[in-house]
Amino acid sequence: MAADTPSLWLSPPDGFTAVDLAEELRDRMERMADGLAATFSDTAPEQRFSLVIASEIALRAQLREDAVHLSARVARASDGSPVLGVFTVFIRPEELGPPGSYPQRVAEQLATAWPEADVGVLELPVGRTTVTVRDVLVPVPGAIYGVPETTATTVRQVEFLIPHPWSPHVVAAVFTTEQVEYWEEWLPTVAAAINGISFYPPRDEALDDLPPERWDNIRKAFG
Protein backbone atom coordinates (compact mmCIF):
# COMPACT_ATOMS: atom_id res chain seq x y z
CA MET A 1 0.00 0.00 0.00
CA ALA A 2 1.05 3.62 -0.44
CA ALA A 3 2.71 5.32 2.51
CA ASP A 4 -0.38 7.41 3.26
CA THR A 5 -2.76 4.42 3.08
CA PRO A 6 -3.98 3.35 6.53
CA SER A 7 -3.21 -0.15 7.80
CA LEU A 8 -5.44 -2.99 6.63
CA TRP A 9 -5.01 -6.77 6.50
CA LEU A 10 -7.02 -9.09 4.25
CA SER A 11 -7.50 -12.86 4.33
CA PRO A 12 -9.83 -13.72 1.41
CA PRO A 13 -11.82 -16.97 1.68
CA ASP A 14 -10.40 -20.17 0.20
CA GLY A 15 -10.83 -20.52 -3.53
CA PHE A 16 -10.57 -16.84 -4.43
CA THR A 17 -7.90 -15.92 -6.97
CA ALA A 18 -6.46 -12.41 -7.25
CA VAL A 19 -7.23 -10.64 -10.53
CA ASP A 20 -4.55 -8.79 -12.50
CA LEU A 21 -6.23 -5.49 -13.40
CA ALA A 22 -3.55 -4.76 -16.00
CA GLU A 23 -4.23 -7.97 -17.92
CA GLU A 24 -5.64 -7.65 -21.44
CA LEU A 25 -9.33 -8.44 -21.88
CA ARG A 26 -8.73 -11.27 -24.37
CA ASP A 27 -6.00 -12.86 -22.25
CA ARG A 28 -8.13 -12.73 -19.12
CA MET A 29 -11.15 -14.29 -20.82
CA GLU A 30 -9.08 -17.01 -22.52
CA ARG A 31 -7.36 -17.90 -19.25
CA MET A 32 -10.68 -18.21 -17.46
CA ALA A 33 -12.19 -20.27 -20.29
CA ASP A 34 -9.26 -22.70 -20.08
CA GLY A 35 -9.63 -22.98 -16.31
CA LEU A 36 -13.36 -23.65 -16.54
CA ALA A 37 -12.84 -26.30 -19.23
CA ALA A 38 -10.40 -28.11 -16.94
CA THR A 39 -12.44 -27.79 -13.73
CA PHE A 40 -16.00 -28.01 -15.06
CA SER A 41 -15.58 -30.40 -17.99
CA ASP A 42 -18.98 -31.90 -17.17
CA THR A 43 -20.81 -28.68 -18.05
CA ALA A 44 -21.90 -27.61 -21.53
CA PRO A 45 -19.54 -25.29 -23.48
CA GLU A 46 -22.34 -22.74 -23.72
CA GLN A 47 -22.66 -22.68 -19.93
CA ARG A 48 -18.91 -22.14 -19.53
CA PHE A 49 -18.94 -19.37 -22.12
CA SER A 50 -21.80 -17.68 -20.29
CA LEU A 51 -19.78 -17.79 -17.08
CA VAL A 52 -16.76 -16.22 -18.78
CA ILE A 53 -18.98 -13.37 -19.92
CA ALA A 54 -20.48 -13.07 -16.43
CA SER A 55 -16.98 -12.91 -15.00
CA GLU A 56 -15.98 -9.99 -17.17
CA ILE A 57 -19.25 -8.19 -16.44
CA ALA A 58 -18.81 -8.62 -12.68
CA LEU A 59 -15.20 -7.49 -12.85
CA ARG A 60 -16.10 -4.39 -14.79
CA ALA A 61 -18.74 -3.58 -12.17
CA GLN A 62 -15.87 -3.23 -9.68
CA LEU A 63 -13.08 -1.77 -11.80
CA ARG A 64 -12.83 1.55 -9.98
CA GLU A 65 -9.72 3.48 -9.11
CA ASP A 66 -7.57 2.66 -6.10
CA ALA A 67 -8.81 -0.87 -5.41
CA VAL A 68 -6.46 -2.50 -2.90
CA HIS A 69 -7.79 -5.98 -3.60
CA LEU A 70 -9.78 -7.71 -6.35
CA SER A 71 -10.32 -11.45 -6.49
CA ALA A 72 -12.78 -13.92 -8.03
CA ARG A 73 -13.99 -17.43 -7.38
CA VAL A 74 -15.89 -19.93 -9.50
CA ALA A 75 -17.75 -22.37 -7.25
CA ARG A 76 -20.13 -25.26 -7.83
CA ALA A 77 -23.69 -24.51 -6.73
CA SER A 78 -25.97 -27.04 -5.05
CA ASP A 79 -27.40 -28.08 -8.43
CA GLY A 80 -23.92 -28.55 -9.92
CA SER A 81 -23.85 -25.33 -11.90
CA PRO A 82 -20.67 -23.21 -11.89
CA VAL A 83 -21.28 -19.79 -10.32
CA LEU A 84 -19.02 -16.76 -10.06
CA GLY A 85 -18.40 -14.29 -7.26
CA VAL A 86 -16.11 -11.24 -7.22
CA PHE A 87 -14.71 -9.66 -4.05
CA THR A 88 -13.24 -6.15 -4.11
CA VAL A 89 -11.85 -3.90 -1.38
CA PHE A 90 -11.27 -0.14 -1.56
CA ILE A 91 -9.89 2.35 0.94
CA ARG A 92 -11.45 5.78 0.45
CA PRO A 93 -10.57 9.01 2.25
CA GLU A 94 -13.65 10.35 3.99
CA GLU A 95 -14.47 12.52 6.97
CA LEU A 96 -16.12 10.26 9.53
CA GLY A 97 -17.69 12.86 11.80
CA PRO A 98 -18.14 12.35 15.57
CA PRO A 99 -16.88 8.97 16.87
CA GLY A 100 -19.35 6.18 16.20
CA SER A 101 -21.70 8.33 14.11
CA TYR A 102 -20.64 7.26 10.61
CA PRO A 103 -22.49 3.92 10.09
CA GLN A 104 -25.98 5.08 11.03
CA ARG A 105 -25.63 8.45 9.30
CA VAL A 106 -24.49 6.88 6.05
CA ALA A 107 -27.13 4.15 6.24
CA GLU A 108 -29.83 6.80 6.39
CA GLN A 109 -28.31 8.63 3.42
CA LEU A 110 -28.07 5.46 1.31
CA ALA A 111 -31.59 4.37 2.19
CA THR A 112 -32.82 7.72 0.86
CA ALA A 113 -30.65 7.60 -2.26
CA TRP A 114 -31.50 3.96 -3.08
CA PRO A 115 -35.03 3.23 -1.77
CA GLU A 116 -35.04 -0.11 -3.61
CA ALA A 117 -31.97 -1.34 -1.69
CA ASP A 118 -31.74 -3.18 1.62
CA VAL A 119 -29.69 -0.96 3.94
CA GLY A 120 -28.79 -1.50 7.57
CA VAL A 121 -26.11 -1.30 10.24
CA LEU A 122 -24.48 -4.44 11.64
CA GLU A 123 -22.13 -5.07 14.55
CA LEU A 124 -19.35 -7.15 12.96
CA PRO A 125 -16.01 -8.38 14.33
CA VAL A 126 -14.26 -5.65 12.32
CA GLY A 127 -16.54 -2.96 13.79
CA ARG A 128 -19.90 -1.26 13.35
CA THR A 129 -20.62 -1.41 9.61
CA THR A 130 -23.08 -0.02 7.07
CA VAL A 131 -24.36 -2.81 4.80
CA THR A 132 -26.19 -2.31 1.51
CA VAL A 133 -27.58 -5.01 -0.80
CA ARG A 134 -28.87 -3.90 -4.17
CA ASP A 135 -29.12 -4.83 -7.83
CA VAL A 136 -26.96 -2.71 -10.11
CA LEU A 137 -27.29 -2.18 -13.86
CA VAL A 138 -23.84 -2.63 -15.40
CA PRO A 139 -22.86 -1.63 -18.95
CA VAL A 140 -21.39 -4.47 -21.03
CA PRO A 141 -18.90 -3.26 -23.66
CA GLY A 142 -19.44 -4.89 -27.02
CA ALA A 143 -15.78 -5.94 -27.04
CA ILE A 144 -16.67 -8.77 -24.66
CA TYR A 145 -18.87 -10.28 -27.37
CA GLY A 146 -16.78 -9.03 -30.26
CA VAL A 147 -19.45 -6.54 -31.42
CA PRO A 148 -19.45 -2.71 -31.43
CA GLU A 149 -22.68 -2.18 -29.44
CA THR A 150 -22.74 -1.72 -25.66
CA THR A 151 -25.52 -3.46 -23.74
CA ALA A 152 -26.31 -3.77 -20.04
CA THR A 153 -26.99 -6.45 -17.47
CA THR A 154 -27.96 -6.61 -13.80
CA VAL A 155 -25.66 -7.83 -11.03
CA ARG A 156 -26.36 -8.12 -7.33
CA GLN A 157 -23.88 -6.71 -4.85
CA VAL A 158 -23.48 -6.32 -1.13
CA GLU A 159 -21.29 -3.46 0.05
CA PHE A 160 -19.85 -3.13 3.54
CA LEU A 161 -18.71 0.36 4.56
CA ILE A 162 -16.37 0.10 7.54
CA PRO A 163 -15.01 3.28 9.13
CA HIS A 164 -11.29 3.02 9.84
CA PRO A 165 -10.77 3.20 13.62
CA TRP A 166 -7.91 5.73 13.61
CA SER A 167 -7.77 7.31 10.16
CA PRO A 168 -10.19 9.47 8.13
CA HIS A 169 -10.86 6.63 5.69
CA VAL A 170 -13.61 4.14 4.96
CA VAL A 171 -12.99 0.55 3.89
CA ALA A 172 -15.51 -0.47 1.23
CA ALA A 173 -15.72 -4.24 0.75
CA VAL A 174 -17.95 -5.33 -2.14
CA PHE A 175 -19.10 -8.79 -3.20
CA THR A 176 -20.75 -9.09 -6.63
CA THR A 177 -22.38 -11.87 -8.65
CA GLU A 178 -24.52 -12.00 -11.76
CA GLN A 179 -26.10 -15.36 -10.85
CA VAL A 180 -28.71 -13.80 -8.57
CA GLU A 181 -30.65 -17.06 -8.24
CA TYR A 182 -27.75 -18.49 -6.19
CA TRP A 183 -27.42 -15.46 -3.91
CA GLU A 184 -28.26 -17.33 -0.70
CA GLU A 185 -25.56 -19.92 -1.40
CA TRP A 186 -22.92 -17.18 -1.47
CA LEU A 187 -23.78 -15.69 1.92
CA PRO A 188 -21.43 -17.93 4.00
CA THR A 189 -18.60 -16.99 1.63
CA VAL A 190 -19.43 -13.31 1.99
CA ALA A 191 -19.35 -13.65 5.78
CA ALA A 192 -15.94 -15.34 5.59
CA ALA A 193 -14.63 -12.56 3.35
CA ILE A 194 -15.69 -9.84 5.78
CA ASN A 195 -14.33 -11.76 8.75
CA GLY A 196 -10.99 -11.79 6.92
CA ILE A 197 -10.70 -7.98 7.17
CA SER A 198 -8.72 -6.60 10.10
CA PHE A 199 -7.06 -3.36 11.16
CA TYR A 200 -4.44 -5.36 13.07
CA PRO A 201 -1.73 -7.65 11.69
CA PRO A 202 -2.13 -11.43 11.97
CA ARG A 203 -0.55 -12.93 15.03
CA ASP A 204 2.36 -14.28 12.97
CA GLU A 205 3.35 -10.75 11.89
CA ALA A 206 5.36 -8.31 14.00
CA LEU A 207 3.10 -6.07 16.02
CA ASP A 208 5.66 -3.31 15.57
CA ASP A 209 4.47 -3.05 11.93
CA LEU A 210 1.77 -0.77 13.35
CA PRO A 211 2.47 2.85 14.30
CA PRO A 212 3.47 2.93 17.99
CA GLU A 213 0.42 5.00 18.94
CA ARG A 214 -1.83 2.24 17.56
CA TRP A 215 -0.31 -0.80 19.24
CA ASP A 216 -2.86 -3.12 20.81
CA ASN A 217 -1.45 -3.51 24.32
CA ILE A 218 -3.35 -6.70 25.04
CA ARG A 219 -2.01 -8.40 21.92
CA LYS A 220 1.47 -7.08 22.67
CA ALA A 221 1.36 -8.55 26.16
CA PHE A 222 -0.17 -11.92 25.39
CA GLY A 223 0.83 -12.51 21.74
C-alpha positions in Angstrom: 0.0 0.0 0.0 1.0 3.6 -0.4 2.7 5.3 2.5 -0.4 7.4 3.3 -2.8 4.4 3.1 -4.0 3.3 6.5 -3.2 -0.1 7.8 -5.4 -3.0 6.6 -5.0 -6.8 6.5 -7.0 -9.1 4.3 -7.5 -12.9 4.3 -9.8 -13.7 1.4 -11.8 -17.0 1.7 -10.4 -20.2 0.2 -10.8 -20.5 -3.5 -10.6 -16.8 -4.4 -7.9 -15.9 -7.0 -6.5 -12.4 -7.2 -7.2 -10.6 -10.5 -4.5 -8.8 -12.5 -6.2 -5.5 -13.4 -3.5 -4.8 -16.0 -4.2 -8.0 -17.9 -5.6 -7.6 -21.4 -9.3 -8.4 -21.9 -8.7 -11.3 -24.4 -6.0 -12.9 -22.2 -8.1 -12.7 -19.1 -11.1 -14.3 -20.8 -9.1 -17.0 -22.5 -7.4 -17.9 -19.3 -10.7 -18.2 -17.5 -12.2 -20.3 -20.3 -9.3 -22.7 -20.1 -9.6 -23.0 -16.3 -13.4 -23.6 -16.5 -12.8 -26.3 -19.2 -10.4 -28.1 -16.9 -12.4 -27.8 -13.7 -16.0 -28.0 -15.1 -15.6 -30.4 -18.0 -19.0 -31.9 -17.2 -20.8 -28.7 -18.0 -21.9 -27.6 -21.5 -19.5 -25.3 -23.5 -22.3 -22.7 -23.7 -22.7 -22.7 -19.9 -18.9 -22.1 -19.5 -18.9 -19.4 -22.1 -21.8 -17.7 -20.3 -19.8 -17.8 -17.1 -16.8 -16.2 -18.8 -19.0 -13.4 -19.9 -20.5 -13.1 -16.4 -17.0 -12.9 -15.0 -16.0 -10.0 -17.2 -19.2 -8.2 -16.4 -18.8 -8.6 -12.7 -15.2 -7.5 -12.8 -16.1 -4.4 -14.8 -18.7 -3.6 -12.2 -15.9 -3.2 -9.7 -13.1 -1.8 -11.8 -12.8 1.6 -10.0 -9.7 3.5 -9.1 -7.6 2.7 -6.1 -8.8 -0.9 -5.4 -6.5 -2.5 -2.9 -7.8 -6.0 -3.6 -9.8 -7.7 -6.4 -10.3 -11.5 -6.5 -12.8 -13.9 -8.0 -14.0 -17.4 -7.4 -15.9 -19.9 -9.5 -17.8 -22.4 -7.3 -20.1 -25.3 -7.8 -23.7 -24.5 -6.7 -26.0 -27.0 -5.1 -27.4 -28.1 -8.4 -23.9 -28.6 -9.9 -23.9 -25.3 -11.9 -20.7 -23.2 -11.9 -21.3 -19.8 -10.3 -19.0 -16.8 -10.1 -18.4 -14.3 -7.3 -16.1 -11.2 -7.2 -14.7 -9.7 -4.1 -13.2 -6.1 -4.1 -11.9 -3.9 -1.4 -11.3 -0.1 -1.6 -9.9 2.4 0.9 -11.5 5.8 0.5 -10.6 9.0 2.2 -13.7 10.3 4.0 -14.5 12.5 7.0 -16.1 10.3 9.5 -17.7 12.9 11.8 -18.1 12.4 15.6 -16.9 9.0 16.9 -19.3 6.2 16.2 -21.7 8.3 14.1 -20.6 7.3 10.6 -22.5 3.9 10.1 -26.0 5.1 11.0 -25.6 8.4 9.3 -24.5 6.9 6.0 -27.1 4.1 6.2 -29.8 6.8 6.4 -28.3 8.6 3.4 -28.1 5.5 1.3 -31.6 4.4 2.2 -32.8 7.7 0.9 -30.6 7.6 -2.3 -31.5 4.0 -3.1 -35.0 3.2 -1.8 -35.0 -0.1 -3.6 -32.0 -1.3 -1.7 -31.7 -3.2 1.6 -29.7 -1.0 3.9 -28.8 -1.5 7.6 -26.1 -1.3 10.2 -24.5 -4.4 11.6 -22.1 -5.1 14.6 -19.4 -7.1 13.0 -16.0 -8.4 14.3 -14.3 -5.7 12.3 -16.5 -3.0 13.8 -19.9 -1.3 13.3 -20.6 -1.4 9.6 -23.1 0.0 7.1 -24.4 -2.8 4.8 -26.2 -2.3 1.5 -27.6 -5.0 -0.8 -28.9 -3.9 -4.2 -29.1 -4.8 -7.8 -27.0 -2.7 -10.1 -27.3 -2.2 -13.9 -23.8 -2.6 -15.4 -22.9 -1.6 -19.0 -21.4 -4.5 -21.0 -18.9 -3.3 -23.7 -19.4 -4.9 -27.0 -15.8 -5.9 -27.0 -16.7 -8.8 -24.7 -18.9 -10.3 -27.4 -16.8 -9.0 -30.3 -19.4 -6.5 -31.4 -19.5 -2.7 -31.4 -22.7 -2.2 -29.4 -22.7 -1.7 -25.7 -25.5 -3.5 -23.7 -26.3 -3.8 -20.0 -27.0 -6.5 -17.5 -28.0 -6.6 -13.8 -25.7 -7.8 -11.0 -26.4 -8.1 -7.3 -23.9 -6.7 -4.8 -23.5 -6.3 -1.1 -21.3 -3.5 0.1 -19.8 -3.1 3.5 -18.7 0.4 4.6 -16.4 0.1 7.5 -15.0 3.3 9.1 -11.3 3.0 9.8 -10.8 3.2 13.6 -7.9 5.7 13.6 -7.8 7.3 10.2 -10.2 9.5 8.1 -10.9 6.6 5.7 -13.6 4.1 5.0 -13.0 0.6 3.9 -15.5 -0.5 1.2 -15.7 -4.2 0.7 -17.9 -5.3 -2.1 -19.1 -8.8 -3.2 -20.8 -9.1 -6.6 -22.4 -11.9 -8.7 -24.5 -12.0 -11.8 -26.1 -15.4 -10.8 -28.7 -13.8 -8.6 -30.7 -17.1 -8.2 -27.7 -18.5 -6.2 -27.4 -15.5 -3.9 -28.3 -17.3 -0.7 -25.6 -19.9 -1.4 -22.9 -17.2 -1.5 -23.8 -15.7 1.9 -21.4 -17.9 4.0 -18.6 -17.0 1.6 -19.4 -13.3 2.0 -19.4 -13.6 5.8 -15.9 -15.3 5.6 -14.6 -12.6 3.4 -15.7 -9.8 5.8 -14.3 -11.8 8.8 -11.0 -11.8 6.9 -10.7 -8.0 7.2 -8.7 -6.6 10.1 -7.1 -3.4 11.2 -4.4 -5.4 13.1 -1.7 -7.7 11.7 -2.1 -11.4 12.0 -0.5 -12.9 15.0 2.4 -14.3 13.0 3.3 -10.7 11.9 5.4 -8.3 14.0 3.1 -6.1 16.0 5.7 -3.3 15.6 4.5 -3.0 11.9 1.8 -0.8 13.4 2.5 2.8 14.3 3.5 2.9 18.0 0.4 5.0 18.9 -1.8 2.2 17.6 -0.3 -0.8 19.2 -2.9 -3.1 20.8 -1.4 -3.5 24.3 -3.4 -6.7 25.0 -2.0 -8.4 21.9 1.5 -7.1 22.7 1.4 -8.5 26.2 -0.2 -11.9 25.4 0.8 -12.5 21.7 
